[in-house]
Amino acid sequence: DRRNWTAQSIGKRVFYVEVKDSKGTVVRSSAVEVQVSNPLSVSLKSSAGSIKKGGQITLTANASGGSGNYTYSFLVNNKDTGEWSRLSNFENSSKRNWTAQSIGKRAFYVEVKDSKGTVVRSKAVEVQVSNPLSVSLKSSAESVKKGSQIILTANASGGSGSYTYSFLVNNKDTGEWSRLNGFTSSRKKTWTAPSEGRRAFYVEVKDNSGTIL
């Protein structure tokens, strides 16, 4: 005869069977021991969900169950190209640093192996890599007469888009600084020369995450 039993918790179990014959005599079997353990599992966390190109994240694995003595192997999938890379062979460290060499979305995984050789893989952890915020500035002229105008044009890239701009001027002869405007969506600014002398112009850009460069 058979009897199915489902383990509801971990620990050691001792099973017996008693048999009764037609005369009512009952005898018990010798013990059968069964060890119930947690199945091997692993989770993965990233120190950040989004970074700039050239930035670094730390991946941290957390394993449980199985037969202990875990080793870990980290993997990355480029969601834009479909390319897979194994960042490390199985090793004792449950942490791995990764530096973004290019922009795009990445999915990270970790595989854990226990002392019996059982291997399981974590769920994906996704990280978005974007270009760092940058801005350049051009002037419509390198020299003007007093009372004449120049047009300053900014060109921003990277960051989180939706840029606003603030233009500044430094009088190189007096050392005086002036902010020509607060942050606005216009990437152009007209400036009229009020006096003779050398001027240095700058622009600050702010993206929609609040980063200012």
Biotite code that builds the C-alpha atoms (Angstrom):
import biotite.structure as struc

atoms = struc.array([
    struc.Atom([0.000, 0.000, 0.000], chain_id="A", res_id=1, res_name="ASP", atom_name="CA", element="C"),
    struc.Atom([1.044, 3.611, -0.548], chain_id="A", res_id=2, res_name="ARG", atom_name="CA", element="C"),
    struc.Atom([0.510, 6.971, 1.039], chain_id="A", res_id=3, res_name="ARG", atom_name="CA", element="C"),
    struc.Atom([1.529, 10.350, -0.367], chain_id="A", res_id=4, res_name="ASN", atom_name="CA", element="C"),
    struc.Atom([2.820, 13.052, 1.983], chain_id="A", res_id=5, res_name="TRP", atom_name="CA", element="C"),
    struc.Atom([3.579, 16.690, 1.141], chain_id="A", res_id=6, res_name="THR", atom_name="CA", element="C"),
    struc.Atom([6.193, 18.572, 3.177], chain_id="A", res_id=7, res_name="ALA", atom_name="CA", element="C"),
    struc.Atom([4.694, 21.773, 4.634], chain_id="A", res_id=8, res_name="GLN", atom_name="CA", element="C"),
    struc.Atom([7.787, 22.844, 6.561], chain_id="A", res_id=9, res_name="SER", atom_name="CA", element="C"),
    struc.Atom([11.479, 22.084, 6.807], chain_id="A", res_id=10, res_name="ILE", atom_name="CA", element="C"),
    struc.Atom([13.089, 19.706, 9.283], chain_id="A", res_id=11, res_name="GLY", atom_name="CA", element="C"),
    struc.Atom([13.617, 15.980, 9.875], chain_id="A", res_id=12, res_name="LYS", atom_name="CA", element="C"),
    struc.Atom([10.653, 13.596, 9.749], chain_id="A", res_id=13, res_name="ARG", atom_name="CA", element="C"),
    struc.Atom([10.450, 10.000, 10.957], chain_id="A", res_id=14, res_name="VAL", atom_name="CA", element="C"),
    struc.Atom([7.801, 7.848, 9.288], chain_id="A", res_id=15, res_name="PHE", atom_name="CA", element="C"),
    struc.Atom([6.270, 4.577, 10.467], chain_id="A", res_id=16, res_name="TYR", atom_name="CA", element="C"),
    struc.Atom([3.503, 2.361, 9.334], chain_id="A", res_id=17, res_name="VAL", atom_name="CA", element="C"),
    struc.Atom([1.323, 0.224, 11.541], chain_id="A", res_id=18, res_name="GLU", atom_name="CA", element="C"),
    struc.Atom([-0.413, -2.844, 10.170], chain_id="A", res_id=19, res_name="VAL", atom_name="CA", element="C"),
    struc.Atom([-3.366, -4.648, 11.660], chain_id="A", res_id=20, res_name="LYS", atom_name="CA", element="C"),
    struc.Atom([-4.375, -8.133, 10.636], chain_id="A", res_id=21, res_name="ASP", atom_name="CA", element="C"),
    struc.Atom([-7.842, -9.693, 10.684], chain_id="A", res_id=22, res_name="SER", atom_name="CA", element="C"),
    struc.Atom([-7.383, -10.778, 14.278], chain_id="A", res_id=23, res_name="LYS", atom_name="CA", element="C"),
    struc.Atom([-6.691, -7.190, 15.386], chain_id="A", res_id=24, res_name="GLY", atom_name="CA", element="C"),
    struc.Atom([-2.992, -7.683, 15.941], chain_id="A", res_id=25, res_name="THR", atom_name="CA", element="C"),
    struc.Atom([-1.043, -4.450, 15.347], chain_id="A", res_id=26, res_name="VAL", atom_name="CA", element="C"),
    struc.Atom([2.658, -4.112, 14.669], chain_id="A", res_id=27, res_name="VAL", atom_name="CA", element="C"),
    struc.Atom([4.725, -1.060, 13.763], chain_id="A", res_id=28, res_name="ARG", atom_name="CA", element="C"),
    struc.Atom([7.508, -0.874, 11.175], chain_id="A", res_id=29, res_name="SER", atom_name="CA", element="C"),
    struc.Atom([10.995, 0.362, 11.779], chain_id="A", res_id=30, res_name="SER", atom_name="CA", element="C"),
    struc.Atom([11.572, 4.086, 11.165], chain_id="A", res_id=31, res_name="ALA", atom_name="CA", element="C"),
    struc.Atom([12.220, 5.754, 7.828], chain_id="A", res_id=32, res_name="VAL", atom_name="CA", element="C"),
    struc.Atom([13.827, 9.192, 8.154], chain_id="A", res_id=33, res_name="GLU", atom_name="CA", element="C"),
    struc.Atom([13.337, 12.011, 5.657], chain_id="A", res_id=34, res_name="VAL", atom_name="CA", element="C"),
    struc.Atom([15.109, 15.382, 5.785], chain_id="A", res_id=35, res_name="GLN", atom_name="CA", element="C"),
    struc.Atom([13.035, 18.291, 4.454], chain_id="A", res_id=36, res_name="VAL", atom_name="CA", element="C"),
    struc.Atom([15.019, 21.371, 3.400], chain_id="A", res_id=37, res_name="SER", atom_name="CA", element="C"),
    struc.Atom([14.208, 24.608, 1.627], chain_id="A", res_id=38, res_name="ASN", atom_name="CA", element="C"),
    struc.Atom([14.654, 24.473, -2.149], chain_id="A", res_id=39, res_name="PRO", atom_name="CA", element="C"),
    struc.Atom([17.634, 26.438, -3.439], chain_id="A", res_id=40, res_name="LEU", atom_name="CA", element="C"),
    struc.Atom([16.667, 29.996, -4.366], chain_id="A", res_id=41, res_name="SER", atom_name="CA", element="C"),
    struc.Atom([18.413, 33.288, -5.093], chain_id="A", res_id=42, res_name="VAL", atom_name="CA", element="C"),
    struc.Atom([17.400, 36.924, -5.458], chain_id="A", res_id=43, res_name="SER", atom_name="CA", element="C"),
    struc.Atom([19.332, 39.829, -6.956], chain_id="A", res_id=44, res_name="LEU", atom_name="CA", element="C"),
    struc.Atom([19.425, 43.550, -6.190], chain_id="A", res_id=45, res_name="LYS", atom_name="CA", element="C"),
    struc.Atom([21.132, 46.466, -7.941], chain_id="A", res_id=46, res_name="SER", atom_name="CA", element="C"),
    struc.Atom([22.478, 49.555, -6.182], chain_id="A", res_id=47, res_name="SER", atom_name="CA", element="C"),
    struc.Atom([20.706, 51.692, -8.816], chain_id="A", res_id=48, res_name="ALA", atom_name="CA", element="C"),
    struc.Atom([17.945, 51.341, -11.392], chain_id="A", res_id=49, res_name="GLY", atom_name="CA", element="C"),
    struc.Atom([19.396, 53.925, -13.765], chain_id="A", res_id=50, res_name="SER", atom_name="CA", element="C"),
    struc.Atom([22.918, 55.242, -14.318], chain_id="A", res_id=51, res_name="ILE", atom_name="CA", element="C"),
    struc.Atom([24.858, 57.329, -16.801], chain_id="A", res_id=52, res_name="LYS", atom_name="CA", element="C"),
    struc.Atom([27.296, 55.870, -19.304], chain_id="A", res_id=53, res_name="LYS", atom_name="CA", element="C"),
    struc.Atom([30.590, 55.333, -17.467], chain_id="A", res_id=54, res_name="GLY", atom_name="CA", element="C"),
    struc.Atom([28.777, 54.924, -14.140], chain_id="A", res_id=55, res_name="GLY", atom_name="CA", element="C"),
    struc.Atom([28.945, 51.863, -11.922], chain_id="A", res_id=56, res_name="GLN", atom_name="CA", element="C"),
    struc.Atom([26.434, 49.683, -10.082], chain_id="A", res_id=57, res_name="ILE", atom_name="CA", element="C"),
    struc.Atom([26.886, 46.981, -7.468], chain_id="A", res_id=58, res_name="THR", atom_name="CA", element="C"),
    struc.Atom([24.919, 43.751, -7.886], chain_id="A", res_id=59, res_name="LEU", atom_name="CA", element="C"),
    struc.Atom([24.168, 41.825, -4.683], chain_id="A", res_id=60, res_name="THR", atom_name="CA", element="C"),
    struc.Atom([22.880, 38.239, -4.585], chain_id="A", res_id=61, res_name="ALA", atom_name="CA", element="C"),
    struc.Atom([21.050, 36.624, -1.668], chain_id="A", res_id=62, res_name="ASN", atom_name="CA", element="C"),
    struc.Atom([20.814, 32.823, -1.700], chain_id="A", res_id=63, res_name="ALA", atom_name="CA", element="C"),
    struc.Atom([18.907, 30.506, 0.623], chain_id="A", res_id=64, res_name="SER", atom_name="CA", element="C"),
    struc.Atom([17.941, 26.849, 0.895], chain_id="A", res_id=65, res_name="GLY", atom_name="CA", element="C"),
    struc.Atom([19.727, 24.071, -0.883], chain_id="A", res_id=66, res_name="GLY", atom_name="CA", element="C"),
    struc.Atom([22.874, 22.632, 0.631], chain_id="A", res_id=67, res_name="SER", atom_name="CA", element="C"),
    struc.Atom([24.748, 25.802, 1.523], chain_id="A", res_id=68, res_name="GLY", atom_name="CA", element="C"),
    struc.Atom([28.319, 26.675, 0.512], chain_id="A", res_id=69, res_name="ASN", atom_name="CA", element="C"),
    struc.Atom([27.052, 28.802, -2.333], chain_id="A", res_id=70, res_name="TYR", atom_name="CA", element="C"),
    struc.Atom([28.989, 30.071, -5.333], chain_id="A", res_id=71, res_name="THR", atom_name="CA", element="C"),
    struc.Atom([27.679, 32.756, -7.698], chain_id="A", res_id=72, res_name="TYR", atom_name="CA", element="C"),
    struc.Atom([27.911, 33.632, -11.376], chain_id="A", res_id=73, res_name="SER", atom_name="CA", element="C"),
    struc.Atom([26.554, 36.964, -12.678], chain_id="A", res_id=74, res_name="PHE", atom_name="CA", element="C"),
    struc.Atom([25.115, 37.546, -16.162], chain_id="A", res_id=75, res_name="LEU", atom_name="CA", element="C"),
    struc.Atom([23.924, 40.527, -18.195], chain_id="A", res_id=76, res_name="VAL", atom_name="CA", element="C"),
    struc.Atom([21.564, 40.727, -21.162], chain_id="A", res_id=77, res_name="ASN", atom_name="CA", element="C"),
    struc.Atom([21.620, 43.788, -23.438], chain_id="A", res_id=78, res_name="ASN", atom_name="CA", element="C"),
    struc.Atom([17.888, 44.278, -24.031], chain_id="A", res_id=79, res_name="LYS", atom_name="CA", element="C"),
    struc.Atom([18.537, 46.430, -27.104], chain_id="A", res_id=80, res_name="ASP", atom_name="CA", element="C"),
    struc.Atom([20.858, 44.045, -28.963], chain_id="A", res_id=81, res_name="THR", atom_name="CA", element="C"),
    struc.Atom([19.863, 40.714, -27.388], chain_id="A", res_id=82, res_name="GLY", atom_name="CA", element="C"),
    struc.Atom([23.504, 39.979, -26.524], chain_id="A", res_id=83, res_name="GLU", atom_name="CA", element="C"),
    struc.Atom([24.272, 37.919, -23.383], chain_id="A", res_id=84, res_name="TRP", atom_name="CA", element="C"),
    struc.Atom([27.492, 38.054, -21.345], chain_id="A", res_id=85, res_name="SER", atom_name="CA", element="C"),
    struc.Atom([28.611, 36.129, -18.288], chain_id="A", res_id=86, res_name="ARG", atom_name="CA", element="C"),
    struc.Atom([30.304, 38.617, -15.972], chain_id="A", res_id=87, res_name="LEU", atom_name="CA", element="C"),
    struc.Atom([31.962, 35.979, -13.789], chain_id="A", res_id=88, res_name="SER", atom_name="CA", element="C"),
    struc.Atom([32.387, 32.263, -13.397], chain_id="A", res_id=89, res_name="ASN", atom_name="CA", element="C"),
    struc.Atom([31.047, 30.655, -10.218], chain_id="A", res_id=90, res_name="PHE", atom_name="CA", element="C"),
    struc.Atom([32.881, 32.214, -7.286], chain_id="A", res_id=91, res_name="GLU", atom_name="CA", element="C"),
    struc.Atom([32.368, 32.780, -3.563], chain_id="A", res_id=92, res_name="ASN", atom_name="CA", element="C"),
    struc.Atom([31.562, 36.492, -3.727], chain_id="A", res_id=93, res_name="SER", atom_name="CA", element="C"),
    struc.Atom([27.862, 37.390, -3.655], chain_id="A", res_id=94, res_name="SER", atom_name="CA", element="C"),
    struc.Atom([28.615, 40.877, -5.029], chain_id="A", res_id=95, res_name="LYS", atom_name="CA", element="C"),
    struc.Atom([29.712, 42.097, -8.439], chain_id="A", res_id=96, res_name="ARG", atom_name="CA", element="C"),
    struc.Atom([30.493, 45.602, -9.722], chain_id="A", res_id=97, res_name="ASN", atom_name="CA", element="C"),
    struc.Atom([29.549, 46.523, -13.293], chain_id="A", res_id=98, res_name="TRP", atom_name="CA", element="C"),
    struc.Atom([30.553, 49.643, -15.249], chain_id="A", res_id=99, res_name="THR", atom_name="CA", element="C"),
    struc.Atom([28.333, 50.849, -18.109], chain_id="A", res_id=100, res_name="ALA", atom_name="CA", element="C"),
    struc.Atom([30.312, 51.071, -21.344], chain_id="A", res_id=101, res_name="GLN", atom_name="CA", element="C"),
    struc.Atom([27.369, 52.045, -23.546], chain_id="A", res_id=102, res_name="SER", atom_name="CA", element="C"),
    struc.Atom([23.819, 53.315, -23.253], chain_id="A", res_id=103, res_name="ILE", atom_name="CA", element="C"),
    struc.Atom([20.649, 51.187, -23.329], chain_id="A", res_id=104, res_name="GLY", atom_name="CA", element="C"),
    struc.Atom([18.659, 48.836, -21.134], chain_id="A", res_id=105, res_name="LYS", atom_name="CA", element="C"),
    struc.Atom([20.350, 45.925, -19.369], chain_id="A", res_id=106, res_name="ARG", atom_name="CA", element="C"),
    struc.Atom([18.856, 42.938, -17.546], chain_id="A", res_id=107, res_name="ALA", atom_name="CA", element="C"),
    struc.Atom([21.041, 41.350, -14.866], chain_id="A", res_id=108, res_name="PHE", atom_name="CA", element="C"),
    struc.Atom([20.801, 37.843, -13.432], chain_id="A", res_id=109, res_name="TYR", atom_name="CA", element="C"),
    struc.Atom([22.738, 35.738, -10.970], chain_id="A", res_id=110, res_name="VAL", atom_name="CA", element="C"),
    struc.Atom([23.063, 31.957, -10.899], chain_id="A", res_id=111, res_name="GLU", atom_name="CA", element="C"),
    struc.Atom([23.788, 30.253, -7.601], chain_id="A", res_id=112, res_name="VAL", atom_name="CA", element="C"),
    struc.Atom([25.250, 26.793, -7.157], chain_id="A", res_id=113, res_name="LYS", atom_name="CA", element="C"),
    struc.Atom([25.093, 24.883, -3.862], chain_id="A", res_id=114, res_name="ASP", atom_name="CA", element="C"),
    struc.Atom([27.446, 22.192, -2.559], chain_id="A", res_id=115, res_name="SER", atom_name="CA", element="C"),
    struc.Atom([25.447, 19.449, -4.330], chain_id="A", res_id=116, res_name="LYS", atom_name="CA", element="C"),
    struc.Atom([25.879, 21.141, -7.690], chain_id="A", res_id=117, res_name="GLY", atom_name="CA", element="C"),
    struc.Atom([22.278, 22.335, -7.965], chain_id="A", res_id=118, res_name="THR", atom_name="CA", element="C"),
    struc.Atom([22.063, 25.583, -9.987], chain_id="A", res_id=119, res_name="VAL", atom_name="CA", element="C"),
    struc.Atom([19.183, 28.085, -10.057], chain_id="A", res_id=120, res_name="VAL", atom_name="CA", element="C"),
    struc.Atom([18.879, 31.490, -11.685], chain_id="A", res_id=121, res_name="ARG", atom_name="CA", element="C"),
    struc.Atom([17.361, 34.677, -10.200], chain_id="A", res_id=122, res_name="SER", atom_name="CA", element="C"),
    struc.Atom([14.696, 36.854, -11.736], chain_id="A", res_id=123, res_name="LYS", atom_name="CA", element="C"),
    struc.Atom([15.923, 39.756, -13.863], chain_id="A", res_id=124, res_name="ALA", atom_name="CA", element="C"),
    struc.Atom([16.923, 43.130, -12.465], chain_id="A", res_id=125, res_name="VAL", atom_name="CA", element="C"),
    struc.Atom([16.768, 45.867, -15.123], chain_id="A", res_id=126, res_name="GLU", atom_name="CA", element="C"),
    struc.Atom([19.015, 48.935, -15.268], chain_id="A", res_id=127, res_name="VAL", atom_name="CA", element="C"),
    struc.Atom([18.716, 51.825, -17.748], chain_id="A", res_id=128, res_name="GLN", atom_name="CA", element="C"),
    struc.Atom([21.975, 53.372, -18.950], chain_id="A", res_id=129, res_name="VAL", atom_name="CA", element="C"),
    struc.Atom([21.781, 56.867, -20.483], chain_id="A", res_id=130, res_name="SER", atom_name="CA", element="C"),
    struc.Atom([24.245, 59.413, -21.796], chain_id="A", res_id=131, res_name="ASN", atom_name="CA", element="C"),
    struc.Atom([25.523, 61.883, -19.188], chain_id="A", res_id=132, res_name="PRO", atom_name="CA", element="C"),
    struc.Atom([24.149, 65.393, -19.509], chain_id="A", res_id=133, res_name="LEU", atom_name="CA", element="C"),
    struc.Atom([26.338, 67.683, -21.608], chain_id="A", res_id=134, res_name="SER", atom_name="CA", element="C"),
    struc.Atom([26.007, 71.103, -23.241], chain_id="A", res_id=135, res_name="VAL", atom_name="CA", element="C"),
    struc.Atom([28.008, 73.219, -25.677], chain_id="A", res_id=136, res_name="SER", atom_name="CA", element="C"),
    struc.Atom([27.741, 76.921, -26.521], chain_id="A", res_id=137, res_name="LEU", atom_name="CA", element="C"),
    struc.Atom([28.347, 78.902, -29.697], chain_id="A", res_id=138, res_name="LYS", atom_name="CA", element="C"),
    struc.Atom([28.348, 82.625, -30.401], chain_id="A", res_id=139, res_name="SER", atom_name="CA", element="C"),
    struc.Atom([27.272, 84.223, -33.675], chain_id="A", res_id=140, res_name="SER", atom_name="CA", element="C"),
    struc.Atom([30.430, 86.400, -33.573], chain_id="A", res_id=141, res_name="ALA", atom_name="CA", element="C"),
    struc.Atom([33.789, 86.505, -31.825], chain_id="A", res_id=142, res_name="GLU", atom_name="CA", element="C"),
    struc.Atom([34.057, 90.299, -31.849], chain_id="A", res_id=143, res_name="SER", atom_name="CA", element="C"),
    struc.Atom([31.433, 93.062, -31.907], chain_id="A", res_id=144, res_name="VAL", atom_name="CA", element="C"),
    struc.Atom([31.264, 96.814, -31.530], chain_id="A", res_id=145, res_name="LYS", atom_name="CA", element="C"),
    struc.Atom([29.827, 98.483, -28.450], chain_id="A", res_id=146, res_name="LYS", atom_name="CA", element="C"),
    struc.Atom([26.044, 98.488, -28.813], chain_id="A", res_id=147, res_name="GLY", atom_name="CA", element="C"),
    struc.Atom([26.021, 95.553, -31.243], chain_id="A", res_id=148, res_name="SER", atom_name="CA", element="C"),
    struc.Atom([24.420, 92.192, -30.613], chain_id="A", res_id=149, res_name="GLN", atom_name="CA", element="C"),
    struc.Atom([25.477, 88.550, -30.643], chain_id="A", res_id=150, res_name="ILE", atom_name="CA", element="C"),
    struc.Atom([23.314, 85.445, -30.501], chain_id="A", res_id=151, res_name="ILE", atom_name="CA", element="C"),
    struc.Atom([24.342, 82.689, -28.103], chain_id="A", res_id=152, res_name="LEU", atom_name="CA", element="C"),
    struc.Atom([23.157, 79.182, -29.015], chain_id="A", res_id=153, res_name="THR", atom_name="CA", element="C"),
    struc.Atom([23.286, 76.209, -26.642], chain_id="A", res_id=154, res_name="ALA", atom_name="CA", element="C"),
    struc.Atom([23.201, 72.553, -27.670], chain_id="A", res_id=155, res_name="ASN", atom_name="CA", element="C"),
    struc.Atom([22.398, 70.010, -24.945], chain_id="A", res_id=156, res_name="ALA", atom_name="CA", element="C"),
    struc.Atom([22.439, 66.208, -25.078], chain_id="A", res_id=157, res_name="SER", atom_name="CA", element="C"),
    struc.Atom([22.175, 63.232, -22.749], chain_id="A", res_id=158, res_name="GLY", atom_name="CA", element="C"),
    struc.Atom([20.582, 63.405, -19.352], chain_id="A", res_id=159, res_name="GLY", atom_name="CA", element="C"),
    struc.Atom([16.823, 63.103, -19.118], chain_id="A", res_id=160, res_name="SER", atom_name="CA", element="C"),
    struc.Atom([15.771, 65.490, -21.897], chain_id="A", res_id=161, res_name="GLY", atom_name="CA", element="C"),
    struc.Atom([13.294, 68.375, -21.617], chain_id="A", res_id=162, res_name="SER", atom_name="CA", element="C"),
    struc.Atom([16.132, 70.854, -21.171], chain_id="A", res_id=163, res_name="TYR", atom_name="CA", element="C"),
    struc.Atom([16.023, 74.405, -19.817], chain_id="A", res_id=164, res_name="THR", atom_name="CA", element="C"),
    struc.Atom([18.872, 76.891, -20.154], chain_id="A", res_id=165, res_name="TYR", atom_name="CA", element="C"),
    struc.Atom([20.382, 79.781, -18.201], chain_id="A", res_id=166, res_name="SER", atom_name="CA", element="C"),
    struc.Atom([23.047, 82.022, -19.811], chain_id="A", res_id=167, res_name="PHE", atom_name="CA", element="C"),
    struc.Atom([25.851, 83.797, -17.931], chain_id="A", res_id=168, res_name="LEU", atom_name="CA", element="C"),
    struc.Atom([28.523, 86.348, -18.805], chain_id="A", res_id=169, res_name="VAL", atom_name="CA", element="C"),
    struc.Atom([31.840, 87.090, -17.150], chain_id="A", res_id=170, res_name="ASN", atom_name="CA", element="C"),
    struc.Atom([33.537, 90.460, -17.711], chain_id="A", res_id=171, res_name="ASN", atom_name="CA", element="C"),
    struc.Atom([37.169, 89.362, -18.024], chain_id="A", res_id=172, res_name="LYS", atom_name="CA", element="C"),
    struc.Atom([38.433, 92.887, -17.381], chain_id="A", res_id=173, res_name="ASP", atom_name="CA", element="C"),
    struc.Atom([36.534, 93.532, -14.133], chain_id="A", res_id=174, res_name="THR", atom_name="CA", element="C"),
    struc.Atom([35.891, 89.929, -12.982], chain_id="A", res_id=175, res_name="GLY", atom_name="CA", element="C"),
    struc.Atom([32.168, 90.693, -12.684], chain_id="A", res_id=176, res_name="GLU", atom_name="CA", element="C"),
    struc.Atom([29.662, 87.887, -13.305], chain_id="A", res_id=177, res_name="TRP", atom_name="CA", element="C"),
    struc.Atom([26.063, 88.313, -14.489], chain_id="A", res_id=178, res_name="SER", atom_name="CA", element="C"),
    struc.Atom([23.278, 85.829, -15.104], chain_id="A", res_id=179, res_name="ARG", atom_name="CA", element="C"),
    struc.Atom([21.496, 86.907, -18.270], chain_id="A", res_id=180, res_name="LEU", atom_name="CA", element="C"),
    struc.Atom([18.316, 84.925, -17.577], chain_id="A", res_id=181, res_name="ASN", atom_name="CA", element="C"),
    struc.Atom([16.781, 82.284, -15.353], chain_id="A", res_id=182, res_name="GLY", atom_name="CA", element="C"),
    struc.Atom([16.223, 78.770, -16.665], chain_id="A", res_id=183, res_name="PHE", atom_name="CA", element="C"),
    struc.Atom([13.927, 78.816, -19.715], chain_id="A", res_id=184, res_name="THR", atom_name="CA", element="C"),
    struc.Atom([13.186, 76.420, -22.571], chain_id="A", res_id=185, res_name="SER", atom_name="CA", element="C"),
    struc.Atom([14.900, 78.689, -25.128], chain_id="A", res_id=186, res_name="SER", atom_name="CA", element="C"),
    struc.Atom([18.366, 77.526, -26.129], chain_id="A", res_id=187, res_name="ARG", atom_name="CA", element="C"),
    struc.Atom([19.190, 80.909, -27.674], chain_id="A", res_id=188, res_name="LYS", atom_name="CA", element="C"),
    struc.Atom([19.972, 84.227, -26.031], chain_id="A", res_id=189, res_name="LYS", atom_name="CA", element="C"),
    struc.Atom([20.637, 87.639, -27.595], chain_id="A", res_id=190, res_name="THR", atom_name="CA", element="C"),
    struc.Atom([23.189, 89.862, -25.852], chain_id="A", res_id=191, res_name="TRP", atom_name="CA", element="C"),
    struc.Atom([23.930, 93.517, -26.570], chain_id="A", res_id=192, res_name="THR", atom_name="CA", element="C"),
    struc.Atom([27.420, 94.773, -25.751], chain_id="A", res_id=193, res_name="ALA", atom_name="CA", element="C"),
    struc.Atom([27.011, 97.646, -23.232], chain_id="A", res_id=194, res_name="PRO", atom_name="CA", element="C"),
    struc.Atom([30.719, 98.514, -23.101], chain_id="A", res_id=195, res_name="SER", atom_name="CA", element="C"),
    struc.Atom([34.092, 97.623, -24.522], chain_id="A", res_id=196, res_name="GLU", atom_name="CA", element="C"),
    struc.Atom([36.194, 94.796, -23.139], chain_id="A", res_id=197, res_name="GLY", atom_name="CA", element="C"),
    struc.Atom([36.502, 91.022, -23.106], chain_id="A", res_id=198, res_name="ARG", atom_name="CA", element="C"),
    struc.Atom([33.547, 88.802, -22.200], chain_id="A", res_id=199, res_name="ARG", atom_name="CA", element="C"),
    struc.Atom([33.306, 85.075, -21.521], chain_id="A", res_id=200, res_name="ALA", atom_name="CA", element="C"),
    struc.Atom([29.894, 83.477, -21.979], chain_id="A", res_id=201, res_name="PHE", atom_name="CA", element="C"),
    struc.Atom([28.573, 80.293, -20.413], chain_id="A", res_id=202, res_name="TYR", atom_name="CA", element="C"),
    struc.Atom([25.345, 78.362, -20.358], chain_id="A", res_id=203, res_name="VAL", atom_name="CA", element="C"),
    struc.Atom([23.959, 76.073, -17.698], chain_id="A", res_id=204, res_name="GLU", atom_name="CA", element="C"),
    struc.Atom([21.509, 73.349, -18.702], chain_id="A", res_id=205, res_name="VAL", atom_name="CA", element="C"),
    struc.Atom([18.995, 71.567, -16.486], chain_id="A", res_id=206, res_name="LYS", atom_name="CA", element="C"),
    struc.Atom([17.236, 68.330, -17.478], chain_id="A", res_id=207, res_name="ASP", atom_name="CA", element="C"),
    struc.Atom([13.880, 67.094, -16.202], chain_id="A", res_id=208, res_name="ASN", atom_name="CA", element="C"),
    struc.Atom([15.527, 65.133, -13.391], chain_id="A", res_id=209, res_name="SER", atom_name="CA", element="C"),
    struc.Atom([16.911, 68.416, -11.998], chain_id="A", res_id=210, res_name="GLY", atom_name="CA", element="C"),
    struc.Atom([20.521, 67.727, -12.939], chain_id="A", res_id=211, res_name="THR", atom_name="CA", element="C"),
    struc.Atom([22.396, 70.946, -13.751], chain_id="A", res_id=212, res_name="ILE", atom_name="CA", element="C"),
    struc.Atom([25.560, 71.160, -15.793], chain_id="A", res_id=213, res_name="LEU", atom_name="CA", element="C"),
])
